[in-house]
Amino acid sequence: MLMTLKGGLIVSCQALEDEPLHGAQFMERMALAAKAGGAAGIRANGYADIKAIKASVDLPVIGIHKIKLPGYDAFITPTKQAAQTVYDAGAEIIAIDATTQSRPEKLEELIAFIKTTLGTYVMADVSTAQEGLRAQELGCDLVGTTLSGYTQETADHMQEPDFTLLQDLVSTLHVPVVAEGRIHTPQQAKQALLLGAFCVVVGGAITRPQEITRRFIEGMKT
């Protein structure tokens, strides 16, 4: 199944609660549009969205369940229960925060649960090459650059994709490396593939109209 994603575009269909397109019915439509445009897969958040998408779209889904727990920084599928929710919704791949941020459950136990008990693929969202190497050692099937710039260790208000991290991961790991994070143009997506990315995830540049509009407004300023 993973090979169907190779060289392809995965469209992240997510909307926060305060965004106009929040709701499973909108994300299901967004996923259908992505498929019609040629997407190889979908990334989605939460049981309702994933379930609705899987009912309509016959593409692999990278599923996550965002939970912000008091006292912990990791919030992308941080617990076994969250992983179970993603699995029950029908996602073929479960993505988790695999950074060194504080977390409610040990990373190795979470990965083992997904791999052994649920019997499905694990994608590690990381922010550094060291985190990617550890994720591989713990058995993750894919490693993504998703969280570069979004952890306390790497926060530096980057506006562009972290191609340096991508190159470091590609040169170090033997598992597929997924380019994700601040990829706003087709040219950047192509560059990621040329640098060795297994596939590319794009979200805001495709599925968040308010962000797209904001970039146009900023770009039109003189």
C-alpha positions as CSV (number, residue, x, y, z in Angstrom):
1,M,0.0,0.0,0.0
2,L,2.8,2.4,0.8
3,M,4.2,2.2,-2.7
4,T,0.9,3.7,-4.1
5,L,2.0,6.9,-2.3
6,K,5.5,7.0,-3.9
7,G,6.2,10.2,-5.8
8,G,2.6,11.4,-5.1
9,L,0.8,14.2,-3.5
10,I,-1.1,13.7,-0.2
11,V,-3.6,16.4,0.5
12,S,-4.1,17.3,4.1
13,C,-7.9,17.9,4.6
14,Q,-8.2,19.6,8.0
15,A,-10.1,22.5,9.5
16,L,-9.9,23.8,13.0
17,E,-13.1,24.4,15.0
18,D,-12.9,28.1,14.5
19,E,-12.6,27.8,10.7
20,P,-15.5,28.2,8.2
21,L,-14.9,24.7,6.7
22,H,-14.8,22.8,10.0
23,G,-17.0,19.7,9.8
24,A,-16.8,16.2,8.4
25,Q,-19.1,17.0,5.5
26,F,-16.8,19.7,4.3
27,M,-13.6,17.6,4.7
28,E,-15.2,14.7,2.8
29,R,-16.0,17.1,-0.1
30,M,-12.5,18.5,0.1
31,A,-11.0,15.0,-0.1
32,L,-13.2,14.1,-3.1
33,A,-11.9,17.3,-4.8
34,A,-8.4,16.3,-4.0
35,K,-8.9,12.8,-5.5
36,A,-10.4,14.4,-8.6
37,G,-7.3,16.5,-9.0
38,G,-5.0,13.4,-8.8
39,A,-4.0,13.1,-5.1
40,A,-2.4,9.9,-4.1
41,G,-3.7,10.0,-0.5
42,I,-5.3,12.1,2.1
43,R,-4.3,13.2,5.6
44,A,-7.1,13.9,8.0
45,N,-7.8,14.6,11.7
46,G,-10.3,13.0,14.0
47,Y,-12.8,10.1,13.9
48,A,-15.7,12.0,12.2
49,D,-13.6,13.4,9.4
50,I,-11.6,10.2,8.7
51,K,-14.8,8.1,8.7
52,A,-16.6,10.4,6.3
53,I,-13.6,10.5,4.0
54,K,-13.1,6.8,4.0
55,A,-16.8,6.3,3.1
56,S,-16.4,8.4,-0.1
57,V,-12.8,8.3,-1.2
58,D,-10.9,5.2,-2.1
59,L,-7.5,6.6,-1.3
60,P,-5.1,5.7,1.5
61,V,-5.6,8.0,4.5
62,I,-2.9,9.1,7.0
63,G,-5.0,9.6,10.1
64,I,-4.3,11.7,13.2
65,H,-6.2,12.6,16.3
66,K,-5.2,16.0,17.7
67,I,-5.6,16.2,21.5
68,K,-4.2,18.9,23.7
69,L,-3.8,17.4,27.2
70,P,-2.9,19.6,30.1
71,G,0.8,19.6,31.0
72,Y,1.9,18.0,27.7
73,D,3.2,19.5,24.5
74,A,2.7,16.6,22.1
75,F,-0.8,16.6,20.7
76,I,-0.8,14.7,17.4
77,T,-2.1,11.2,18.3
78,P,-0.3,11.3,21.7
79,T,-2.0,8.3,23.3
80,K,-3.0,4.7,22.5
81,Q,-6.6,5.6,22.9
82,A,-6.1,8.4,20.2
83,A,-4.4,5.9,17.9
84,Q,-7.3,3.4,18.5
85,T,-9.8,6.1,17.4
86,V,-7.9,6.8,14.2
87,Y,-7.7,3.1,13.5
88,D,-11.4,2.6,14.1
89,A,-12.2,5.4,11.7
90,G,-10.5,3.4,9.0
91,A,-7.1,5.1,8.4
92,E,-4.4,2.9,6.9
93,I,-1.6,4.9,8.4
94,I,-1.5,6.5,11.8
95,A,0.7,9.5,12.2
96,I,2.0,10.5,15.7
97,D,4.1,13.2,17.3
98,A,7.5,11.5,17.5
99,T,9.4,14.6,18.8
100,T,11.1,14.9,22.2
101,Q,8.2,17.1,23.4
102,S,6.6,16.2,26.7
103,R,4.0,13.4,26.2
104,P,1.4,11.5,28.3
105,E,2.6,8.1,27.2
106,K,6.1,6.7,26.2
107,L,6.8,6.9,22.5
108,E,8.1,3.4,22.3
109,E,4.9,2.0,23.9
110,L,2.7,4.0,21.6
111,I,4.5,2.8,18.5
112,A,4.5,-0.8,19.7
113,F,0.8,-0.6,20.3
114,I,0.1,0.7,16.8
115,K,2.4,-1.8,15.1
116,T,1.6,-4.9,17.2
117,T,-1.9,-4.5,18.6
118,L,-3.5,-2.5,15.8
119,G,-1.2,-4.0,13.1
120,T,-1.0,-1.0,10.9
121,Y,1.6,1.5,9.6
122,V,3.0,4.3,11.8
123,M,4.2,7.7,10.4
124,A,6.5,9.7,12.7
125,D,6.0,13.5,12.6
126,V,9.4,14.9,13.7
127,S,11.2,18.2,13.9
128,T,14.9,17.1,13.9
129,A,17.1,14.4,12.2
130,Q,17.8,12.9,15.6
131,E,14.1,12.4,16.3
132,G,13.7,10.8,12.8
133,L,16.5,8.3,13.5
134,R,15.0,7.3,16.9
135,A,11.6,6.9,15.2
136,Q,13.1,4.6,12.7
137,E,14.8,2.6,15.4
138,L,11.5,2.2,17.2
139,G,9.9,0.8,14.2
140,C,8.1,3.6,12.4
141,D,7.3,2.9,8.8
142,L,7.6,6.5,7.5
143,V,9.1,9.7,8.9
144,G,7.8,13.2,8.0
145,T,9.3,16.7,8.4
146,T,5.9,17.8,9.7
147,L,6.8,19.4,13.0
148,S,10.0,21.2,12.0
149,G,9.5,24.8,13.2
150,Y,6.6,23.9,15.5
151,T,8.4,22.6,18.6
152,Q,10.2,24.6,21.2
153,E,13.5,23.2,20.0
154,T,13.0,24.2,16.4
155,A,10.7,27.2,16.6
156,D,12.2,30.0,14.5
157,H,9.2,31.3,12.5
158,M,10.3,29.7,9.3
159,Q,8.2,30.6,6.3
160,E,9.6,28.0,3.9
161,P,9.8,24.2,3.9
162,D,12.7,22.7,5.9
163,F,14.6,21.2,3.0
164,T,17.7,20.9,5.1
165,L,15.9,18.5,7.5
166,L,14.5,16.7,4.5
167,Q,18.0,16.1,3.1
168,D,19.4,15.1,6.5
169,L,16.6,12.5,6.9
170,V,16.9,11.2,3.4
171,S,20.6,10.7,3.7
172,T,20.3,9.0,7.1
173,L,17.2,6.9,7.1
174,H,16.2,3.8,5.1
175,V,12.5,4.2,5.7
176,P,10.5,6.5,3.4
177,V,10.8,10.2,4.2
178,V,7.7,12.4,3.8
179,A,8.0,16.1,3.0
180,E,5.4,18.1,4.9
181,G,5.2,21.6,6.3
182,R,5.0,25.0,4.7
183,I,5.0,23.6,1.1
184,H,3.0,26.4,-0.7
185,T,3.8,25.9,-4.4
186,P,4.1,23.1,-7.0
187,Q,7.7,24.1,-7.4
188,Q,8.5,23.5,-3.8
189,A,6.7,20.1,-3.9
190,K,8.7,19.1,-7.0
191,Q,11.9,20.2,-5.2
192,A,11.1,18.0,-2.3
193,L,10.8,15.0,-4.6
194,L,14.1,15.9,-6.3
195,L,15.7,16.0,-2.8
196,G,14.6,12.4,-2.2
197,A,11.2,12.7,-0.5
198,F,9.1,9.6,-0.9
199,C,5.9,11.7,-1.2
200,V,4.7,15.2,-0.4
201,V,2.0,16.4,2.0
202,V,0.3,19.7,1.3
203,G,-2.5,21.2,3.4
204,G,-3.0,24.9,3.8
205,A,-2.0,25.8,0.2
206,I,-4.9,23.6,-1.1
207,T,-7.5,23.2,1.6
208,R,-7.5,26.3,3.7
209,P,-9.1,29.2,1.7
210,Q,-8.5,31.7,4.5
211,E,-4.7,31.0,4.3
212,I,-4.7,31.1,0.6
213,T,-6.5,34.4,0.6
214,R,-4.2,35.9,3.2
215,R,-1.1,35.0,1.1
216,F,-2.6,36.7,-1.9
217,I,-3.4,39.8,0.1
218,E,0.2,39.9,1.5
219,G,1.6,39.3,-1.9
220,M,-0.3,42.2,-3.4
221,K,0.9,44.7,-0.9
222,T,3.4,47.2,-2.3
